[in-house]
Amino acid sequence: MWRYVRFRHLLLTVLASILALGLTIVWLLNSRTSASADLPDAVEVEVMEVSLRVREFGLADVTNCRIDEKHFATVLDCLKPSESSAFAREMTVFPNMGEIRIRMKNGRTRRVDFVDAGKNPLCFMVDGAAFLRGGHDYPNYREDHLRLYKLPSEAIDEALSFAYKLHEICTGRDPMREPPTP
């Protein structure tokens, strides 16, 4: 019996340490922020190319459109802020609307694919990792939609809005103001 009493303090100390470590891990997992897409700033980009598959939306498809550097910030701004998202991963079962290939001045490349996720925030993949523009609790989503696409907050099909903006950059024609292609 004395043997158990002697180790009682050691046993209680070990159990308390394990409990504290477990609670710390739970707190860290719940309080951490989701990872953001690792996209460059416009000044870091050397080449940006876009391909769009948007014929079903009344636009001509675009293949390997080289974006003028004056539009780098505009395109990247439409992808930021972002957070990793299981919801965005689920949306990747829908049709891929477009692809953006970014080569940076340091030689690194990034590939961004975005999908038609309906009336939802922009769901996109960066080199295979899924992201949601803005994030689930992002407070400025509606204001950003007006700022980025000049559309009222009621019209939030962000993938289509983004595709239209890219199409306008590539063709020089605003698809919102011109009739669709036959």
N, C-alpha and C positions, 0 to 999 in steps of 0.2 A: 504494500500500500504506500509506503514512504517513497517508493520509486516513482509512482504516478504523481504524487504531490510535488516531488522535486522537479519534474518536467512540465508541470502544469503551466508555469509562467512562460516557459519557452514555447509550449504549444499555443497558448493564447497570443503570444507575440507573433508567431508565424501566421496564425489564422487572421489576426488583425491586419497584418501586412498584405496578405493575399486579398482580403476584402478591400483594403484601400487601393491596391493596384487595380483590381477589377472595376471599382467605381471610377477611378481615373480614366481607364480605357473607355468605359461607356460614355463618360462626359466628353472625352476628346472626339469620339466618333459622332456624337450628336451635335457638337458645337462647331465642327470643322465646316468650312465652306466648300462647295463643290468646285472642282477644278474648272478653270476657264480654258477656252480653246487657245492654243499657243499660236496665235496669229501675229504676224509682224506689223510694225507701224509702216505707213506708206513710204517713208524715207528709206526703209530697209529693202524694199522690193525692187528687183531689177526688171523682171518680166512677169506679166499677168495675162493669161489666156483663158477664154471662156468658151464653152460649148453649151448650147441650150437645146432641149428636146421639148418644144412647146407648140407643135403643130395642132394638137388637140385643143389648144386655147386660142386658136385663130391667128397665131403668129408663125412666121417662117422659122424653121429650125436654124440654128447658128452653129457653125463648126469652126473651132480654133480661131476665134476672134481675139486678136491681140489688143488689149486695152491700153489706151494712151495713158501715160503716167499721170496726167492731170486728173484722172478718174480713180487712181489707186485708193486714195483716202475715202472717196465716196463708197466704193465697193466694200472696203474693209469696215467702214462705219456701219454698214448694214448687217454685219456679222457680230458686232460688239454692242454691249457686253454679252457674255454667254456663260453658260454653266453646263457641266456634264449632266446628262439626263437619260434615265431609263425610258421615259416617255418618248424622247427623240429616237432612241434605239428601236423602240417598237414601231415607230412611224417609217422606218427605213424599208418596210415591206411594200410601201406605196411607190409609185413610179418615180424614178430619178428625173428631175426636171432640168438639172444643170450641173455642170462641173466647172470649177475654177482651179487652174493650175498656177501656182505662185512660185517663182524662182527668186530667191533673195540674193542680195549682193554678196553674201558670205558663201554662196553655193548651195545652201540648204533649200529643199523644195517642200512645198505643202500642197496637198490636194484637198479641195473642199467640194463635197457633193451635197446637193440639197434636194429634198423630195417634196412632192405635193402632199402636204399634210392637212389640206382643207383649211377651215377657218381657225387656225391655230398659229402660235408663234412659229417663226422659221425653225425648222428642224434640219440640222445638217451634220455631216460627218467631216472630221478633219483627220485625214490619214487613218480612217477606220474607227475613230472614237466619236461617239454621238454627243451632240450639243443642242441646246435649246437657246435661241437668242433671248436675251433678257433674263431668263430663269423663271422659276415658278412664282416667286414672290416679288418680282421686279416691279416697282411702283410706277415707273415712267413709260411703260409699254405703249399705252395709247398715245401719249405725247410724242414718243419716238416715231410711231407710225405716221403721224401727221408731218413731223420734221423730215423723216427719211423719204417718204413716198408722196407727200402732199395730198394724202387721202384722209377723209374723216375717220374717226375712230370706229365707226360702225362697220367699215369695210376692211376687216382685218383677216385677209387671206394673205399672210405675209410671204409665203413662197411664191404666189402668183405676182404679188407686188414687186418682189425682188427680181423675178424673171423679167417682168416688164421693164424695170429699171436697167437691167443688164442688156436687154434687147435694144433699148433706146441708146445706150452707150455704144453698142456695137454697130447699129445701123444708122444712127443719127436721126431716127424718126421716133416720135412719141406714140407708142401703140395705144395709149389711152385717148388720143385725139384723132387718130386716123382709123379708117375702117379696116376690119380684119381682112387678111388675105383669103381669097376664095378657095 
